[in-house]
Amino acid sequence: MSDHISGPRALANPIADITDLYAFPSPDEPGRLVLVMDTLPFAKPSDAFSEGLIYRFRVRALTPTGDAAAAPFAPSDHEWRFDVVFDPPDRSDDDSFSQMGSVTTPAGDAVSFSVNDEGGGSGHGVRVFAGVRWDPFILDAPAALKTIATGSLAFTEPGHIFMDGKNVLGLVLEIDRELLGDTTIVGVIGETLTRGVFNVRIERVGRPEVKNMLLAPKQFDPVNTDIEVRDLYNMEDGFHLEDGYLSAYRARLDANLAFWDGLDGTVDWPPVDGRHPLTELVLADYLVVDLDKPYQESGSFLEIELAARQGREHVTSGGRTINDDMMDTFFTTFINAGNGPRIRDGVDASSRPASRTFPYLSPPNPNPPEKPEHH
């Protein structure tokens, strides 16, 4: 699930729906940061990117707060922004198409490229690819939803990837570290916005499953039982949440994080002054990447944030890699805080793993499964 269909607006406008965000040091190009944003769940090989959207990567330097009760890091005001836009597709009679795109760097330089060109485009310290790719899904989503519905862990061995073989529209940036100055630890957010004179944020993603697993369930929230908060959350600036809805987000996270913690019958995250101790960490919703650390295929997700909270030095590059089975880390962290056995959903890898070379995402399924009907 990750961030697929993460709210009513995403369901109504799937072209703008961000399914996943990844950020990690390049495995084969030292000194480069890889940013990946996948959109459009159940994409078909004939699907093009929207000329009506801005696909945006936002990067900010982070400073440790040293406060275990607060978010582990504070983002700087300065931002490096990479905006990707597309021309209308030029379609042929056989439903094939050609499409051009362009990425603008923080310095204002533009790099053009052709959609579905494996080589992508490069220049000004940036390499870019965009095209239909295999959805690198690593989660038994129905079992996770059954867990929420029943209040009991519903994972099986083996688990099953929901509609395995579906595609997404993948967007990959590989950027020279020099573009980010001399900063070491950065926060990364992916967004889709309307394109034009007035830009409206449709979706934004930092960490996976914040919206679908931690904000979507309403039944445990004693304050906002009937409120769908995900669209409100999507419209927020991930680096600076406004005060207006913060209490609603906090109430929902306090309740849902307590639900996950209680699934094993023990409380590993006791409340502090009535609040769940991880609520502020979750609300600081961006991937945290250490640019000085090398690529590590697995085990880096949440490691930097949890290390900062525990007052120890982190040992990985953090962020999120494409092949990392980070949902097991997600479940283990929130259910037993790492004090018990690893909580597995029975799915350990994508059925078509990503490569370690550009453009990383695997080629698409030419005959993907049909999108299920919603009623």
C-alpha positions, 0 to 999 in steps of 0.5 A, a space after each residue: 500500500 505504502 501511499 497508494 490511494 491515500 485519501 479521497 482526493 487521491 482516489 478521485 485524481 489517481 494521476 496525482 496520487 504518489 504511491 511511493 517515495 525513496 531517497 538514498 545514496 547512489 550505490 554505484 555513483 559515490 557523491 550522488 543522491 537518488 530521489 524516486 517518486 512513483 505515481 498513478 497506481 495501476 498504471 498502464 503501459 500507455 499512460 503518460 505523465 500529466 502536463 497539468 502537474 508539477 512533480 516536485 522533490 523538496 530537500 532541506 538541511 536538518 539539525 538535531 533537536 536533542 529533544 527526545 519528546 519532540 521531532 528528532 530534527 529541525 529543518 532549515 528554512 532554505 530549500 533545494 527544489 527540483 521541479 519536473 513538468 511534462 509536455 502533452 503526450 504525442 499519441 499514435 493510432 496504436 496508443 503508443 506515445 512520445 512525451 518530453 519532460 523537463 526538470 528545473 534545478 535549484 539554480 534554475 537550470 533546465 534538463 530535458 528528457 524523453 519519457 520511457 527513455 532508459 538513458 534519461 536526460 542529464 546536465 547541470 549535476 542532474 540525471 533524470 528518468 521518467 516512465 512506466 515501471 514495475 511497482 516495487 511493492 513489498 507488503 501484504 496490504 489486505 493482511 495489514 488492513 485485516 489487522 486494523 479491522 480485527 485488532 489481531 495480527 493477521 499476517 501469514 507465512 507466506 504473505 501475498 503482494 496485493 495484485 502483484 505485477 501492477 505498474 506505476 509511473 516512475 520518476 527518478 532523479 540522481 543529483 550531485 551532492 554539490 548541488 546541496 552545498 556542504 550539508 550532511 543530513 537532509 530531509 526529503 519530501 515528494 509532492 504533486 501540485 497543480 501547474 499554472 499561475 496558482 499551484 495547489 498541493 494535491 499530494 505529499 509524501 515523506 515516510 511510507 504508510 503514515 497516511 494509510 496505516 497511521 492516519 486513516 483508521 478512525 475507530 480508535 480516535 476518541 476525538 475525531 471519530 468521523 473525520 477523514 484527515 488525510 486530505 487535510 494532511 496532504 495539503 500541508 507543508 510537510 516541513 512546517 505543519 500549520 496550527 489549524 489541524 495539528 490537534 486533529 493529527 495528534 489525536 489520531 496518531 496518539 490513538 492509532 500508534 497506541 493501537 499498533 503498540 497494543 497488538 502484542 499485548 504489551 505496552 512498549 511505548 508508554 504515554 508521556 503526559 498523555 501523548 504517544 512518544 512517537 507522535 511528534 517523530 511521525 509528524 516530522 514526515 520526511 525521509 532523513 538521509 545522511 549524505 556522508 554514509 554509503 548506500 545500504 540495501 536494507 536496515 536504514 529506514 528510521 534508523 537515523 530518527 530512532 538513533 537521535 531519539 535514543 541519544 546514540 550515533 546513527 550508523 546508516 544513511 537512513 532514508 528509504 531504498 527501493 528493495 528494503 523490506 521496510 514494512 517489517 521495520 515499520 511494524 516491529 518499531 510500532 508494535 514492540 519497539 524492537 524489544 521482541 521478535 521482528 514482526 513480519 508480514 510474510 512478504 520479504 521482497 518485490 517479485 521484480 526487485 530494483 537494480 543498483 544502477 540507473 534508473 533503478 526501477 524495474 521495467 514495467 509489466 506489459 500486461 498488468 492486472 486490471 485496477 479493482 473497482 471501488 464501490 
